[in-house]
């Protein structure tokens, strides 16, 4: 009987470029939220970007989890996204993955 490898390595597939773009979008929303949160009197923008960040962050987490289940991204990318810096952790993770694959930022998308 041949042994089956359950923990096969992740290979980028259909979800990978979409997750990469979602990571950039969520990082931009998060950065914008930090800017308007610091600015005095921007309560409306803070609320709007706060909701966008909350929903977008959950969507990014679920998307990366789906990518882990489909073996398109490694599990550590999900862990990096759960860090306190959130979507910025996923950006660093995608940069590491692209570097390991030998892609530059212009060819990765």
Secondary structure, 3 states (H helix, E strand, C coil): CCCCCCCCCCCCCHHHHHHHHHHHHHHHHHHHHHHHHHCCCCHHHHHHHHHHHHHHHHHHHHHHHHHHHCCCCCHHHHHHHCCCCCHHHHHHHHHHHHHHHCCCHHHHC
